[in-house]
Amino acid sequence: MLGRLNHVALAVPDLATATAAYRDTLGARVTAPQALPEHGVTVVFVDVGNTKIELLEPLGAGSPIAAFLEKNPSGGMHHVCYEVDDILAARDQLKAAGARVLGDGNPRTGAHGKPVLFLHPKDFFGTLVELEQA
C-alpha cells in the first residue's frame, strides 16, 4: 500500500527564520510560503533531493500547529507523509484493519493539490501519519 516517503513535516515557531536556516545555512532550495487556511498552516517545502521537508507555521490561533507548539515551543517533527496510489482504497483497507482516520474520514486537498488523509498517531507508535495520493 505505501509508496515512497513524500515528506517529513516540522512545526516551527517562525517560518521566516526556519526558511532562512534551511536556505542560507544549509544551502537548500525552498519554495515560497503557501498559506493553507483550510489546514490552519502556512507551509514551505525544502527540496532535499530524495524527499522534502515541510516547514509548518500556525495560521491563526485555532491551528493544530499552534497547539503543537504550545507543547513544543522550539518546534519539532509533526508528521510523516507517505504516498499511496489510491487514497480511498488505502483508507478503507486501514479502517478495516482498525486504524483511525482523523476528521470525517474523507480526503481533503493538501499542499500539493492532491487528496490527503491523516491517521491517528496512537495507531502508529506516536507518529502522526499523512497519506497523499500520488
ZIQUI-V596237 format. One record per backbone hydrogen bond with DSSP energy under -1.0 kcal/mol. NH is the residue of the N-H (numbers start at 0). CO is the residue of the C=O. If there is no record, write none. Layout:
NH&CO, NH&CO
//
This chain:
2&82, 5&80, 6&80, 7&51, 8&78, 9&53, 10&75, 11&55, 17&13, 18&14, 19&15, 20&16, 21&17, 22&18, 23&19, 25&20, 27&21, 30&44, 33&42, 35&40, 38&35, 39&35, 40&35, 41&56, 42&33, 43&54, 45&52, 46&28, 47&50, 49&47, 52&45, 53&7, 54&43, 55&9, 56&41, 58&39, 62&59, 66&62, 67&63, 68&64, 69&65, 70&66, 71&67, 74&71, 75&10, 77&8, 78&8, 79&127, 80&6, 81&129, 82&3, 83&131, 89&85, 90&86, 91&87, 92&88, 93&89, 94&90, 95&91, 96&92, 97&94, 98&93, 101&117, 107&115, 109&113, 112&109, 115&107, 116&130, 118&128, 119&99, 122&119, 123&120, 125&120, 126&123, 128&118, 129&79, 130&116, 131&81, 132&114, 133&83
//
